[in-house]
Amino acid sequence: LSRRTMDATNAPQLIEYSSLGVNFTPFETRWIPCSPRFVCLGSNPNGSGVLVVYQLTKGQIQSTTKLTTPSGLKCGTFGASFFEKRQIATGDYSGKLNIWDLQDLKKPVFSVQAHKEIVNCIDGVGGLNIGGGAPEIVTGSRDGCVRVWDPRQIQPVCSIEPADGEDPRECWGVAFGNSYNNDERVVACGYDNGDLKMLDLRMQKLVWECNVNNGIVGVEFDRKDIEMNKLIVTTLESRFRVFDMRTYHPSEGYASLTQKSHKSTVWCGRHLPQNRDVLMTTGGNGTLNLWQYRYPKKRREDDEKGNPRGVMGTLELLNSKRFSEQPIVSLDWSMDKEGLCAMCSLDQQVRVAIVTKLNKI
């Protein structure tokens, strides 16, 4: 790599702070808002689910609370929770959406049969003072459906479903975005055949779709609570794609760039809460890659017909480090401490890492 691509002396360093082996398969890690604790969700060997709350004590990860559920837990989010309630929404292998109060885990405070099959992915908005409008949750499933939920009612607000007779494509990634006031809000959905769709919740219609040529594993907007800016789409075949969502071209859609990375599946991409132009990708080869997006001098230009077209910037690899021999399937940045992140991998390890020098970027 060139010196511009990665300068090991001045670059942010990726440091493992602590790790802990677990006796279940972990799928998701999420920091509890305003807390030095995080939640890990997963599945036990007998198929039951597990939710464990961990805290950092004197440099060690320690388990404080553990919940066993009838079905394996695949995904979770605090995005629709208020700060003071700290309620996590989970999707499980039986297709249920549950919301749990971490202070009282005896039974969920909300439960609905969201899908016929496993809930693969989930996102929330409207809580944590992020995004205008009411709190909402979106779920994506193996049954090919994407559904948006208001936690105050048991019927979905809206649903994207396969057409009658159509072979359903499995949804692997969902994300809220564009929630910059009380009316606007979109959902991006990624499917196993590479289809990427965007639903406008105000207009209740599909406003854009394309295919990225590889199965989509995860999607995330760089911020949920601003006008759409960037969208990262992580895929199979060692690639991820960044879309500039500010300028839509009538025939070409949104501009994008494709980046090869990790030499294996790019499991997820997570933007740094304190700087939306810094993001971490996690790889099937057990590595973390830290990137910075650099904007072009002009973000839009007119084509020969006068239609505005987006112009992409560039991605710079700031640093890379291997943490595991197995895929790192989830990573979550702390909103409170810049550079602190929690992750889990399929070697049954949960890890907390620190990324240094982010304030100097």
Secondary structure as the mmCIF struct_conf table of DSSP 4:
data_model
#
loop_
_struct_conf.conf_type_id
_struct_conf.id
_struct_conf.beg_label_comp_id
_struct_conf.beg_label_asym_id
_struct_conf.beg_label_seq_id
_struct_conf.end_label_comp_id
_struct_conf.end_label_asym_id
_struct_conf.end_label_seq_id
TURN_TY1_P TURN_TY1_P1 ARG A 3 THR A 5
TURN_TY1_P TURN_TY1_P2 ALA A 8 ASN A 10
BEND BEND1 ALA A 11 ALA A 11
HELX_LH_PP_P HELX_LH_PP_P1 PRO A 12 GLN A 13
STRN STRN1 LEU A 14 GLY A 21
BEND BEND2 ASN A 23 PHE A 24
STRN STRN2 THR A 25 TRP A 31
HELX_LH_PP_P HELX_LH_PP_P2 ILE A 32 ILE A 32
TURN_TY1_P TURN_TY1_P3 PRO A 33 CYS A 34
BEND BEND3 SER A 35 PRO A 36
STRN STRN3 ARG A 37 SER A 43
TURN_TY1_P TURN_TY1_P4 PRO A 45 ASN A 46
BEND BEND4 GLY A 47 GLY A 47
STRN STRN4 GLY A 49 THR A 57
TURN_TY1_P TURN_TY1_P5 LYS A 58 GLY A 59
STRN STRN5 GLN A 60 THR A 69
BEND BEND5 PRO A 70 SER A 71
STRN STRN6 LEU A 73 THR A 77
TURN_TY1_P TURN_TY1_P6 GLY A 79 ALA A 80
BEND BEND6 SER A 81 SER A 81
TURN_TY1_P TURN_TY1_P7 PHE A 83 LYS A 85
STRN STRN7 GLN A 87 ASP A 92
TURN_TY1_P TURN_TY1_P8 TYR A 93 SER A 94
BEND BEND7 GLY A 95 GLY A 95
STRN STRN8 LYS A 96 ASP A 101
TURN_TY1_P TURN_TY1_P9 LEU A 102 GLN A 103
STRN STRN9 ASP A 104 ASP A 104
BEND BEND8 LYS A 106 LYS A 107
BEND BEND9 VAL A 109 VAL A 109
STRN STRN10 PHE A 110 GLN A 113
BEND BEND10 LYS A 116 GLU A 117
STRN STRN11 VAL A 119 VAL A 125
BEND BEND11 GLY A 126 GLY A 127
TURN_TY1_P TURN_TY1_P10 LEU A 128 ASN A 129
BEND BEND12 GLY A 131 ALA A 134
STRN STRN12 GLU A 136 SER A 141
TURN_TY1_P TURN_TY1_P11 ARG A 142 ASP A 143
BEND BEND13 GLY A 144 GLY A 144
STRN STRN13 VAL A 146 TRP A 149
TURN_TY1_P TURN_TY1_P12 PRO A 151 ARG A 152
BEND BEND14 ILE A 154 GLN A 155
BEND BEND15 VAL A 157 VAL A 157
STRN STRN14 CYS A 158 ILE A 160
HELX_LH_PP_P HELX_LH_PP_P3 PRO A 162 ALA A 163
TURN_TY1_P TURN_TY1_P13 ASP A 164 GLY A 165
HELX_LH_PP_P HELX_LH_PP_P4 GLU A 166 GLU A 170
STRN STRN15 CYS A 171 GLY A 177
BEND BEND16 ASN A 181 ASP A 183
STRN STRN16 VAL A 186 TYR A 191
TURN_TY1_P TURN_TY1_P14 ASP A 192 ASN A 193
BEND BEND17 GLY A 194 GLY A 194
STRN STRN17 ASP A 195 ASP A 200
TURN_TY1_P TURN_TY1_P15 LEU A 201 GLN A 204
STRN STRN18 LYS A 205 ASN A 211
BEND BEND18 ASN A 213 ASN A 214
STRN STRN19 ILE A 216 PHE A 221
BEND BEND19 ASP A 222 ASP A 222
BEND BEND20 LYS A 224 GLU A 227
STRN STRN20 LYS A 230 THR A 235
BEND BEND21 LEU A 236 LEU A 236
TURN_TY1_P TURN_TY1_P16 GLU A 237 SER A 238
STRN STRN21 ARG A 239 HIS A 249
TURN_TY1_P TURN_TY1_P17 PRO A 250 GLU A 252
STRN STRN22 GLY A 253 LYS A 260
TURN_TY1_P TURN_TY1_P18 HIS A 262 LYS A 263
BEND BEND22 SER A 264 SER A 264
STRN STRN23 VAL A 266 LEU A 272
TURN_TY1_P TURN_TY1_P19 PRO A 273 GLN A 274
STRN STRN24 ASN A 275 GLY A 283
TURN_TY1_P TURN_TY1_P20 GLY A 284 ASN A 285
BEND BEND23 GLY A 286 GLY A 286
STRN STRN25 THR A 287 ARG A 294
BEND BEND24 LYS A 297 LYS A 297
BEND BEND25 ARG A 299 ARG A 299
STRN STRN26 ARG A 300 ASP A 302
TURN_TY1_P TURN_TY1_P21 GLU A 304 LYS A 305
BEND BEND26 GLY A 306 GLY A 306
STRN STRN27 PRO A 308 GLY A 310
STRN STRN28 THR A 314 ARG A 322
BEND BEND27 GLU A 325 GLN A 326
STRN STRN29 ILE A 328 TRP A 333
BEND BEND28 MET A 335 LYS A 337
TURN_TY1_P TURN_TY1_P22 GLU A 338 GLY A 339
STRN STRN30 LEU A 340 SER A 345
TURN_TY1_P TURN_TY1_P23 LEU A 346 GLN A 348
STRN STRN31 GLN A 349 VAL A 355
HELX_RH_3T_P HELX_RH_3T_P1 LEU A 358 LYS A 360
#
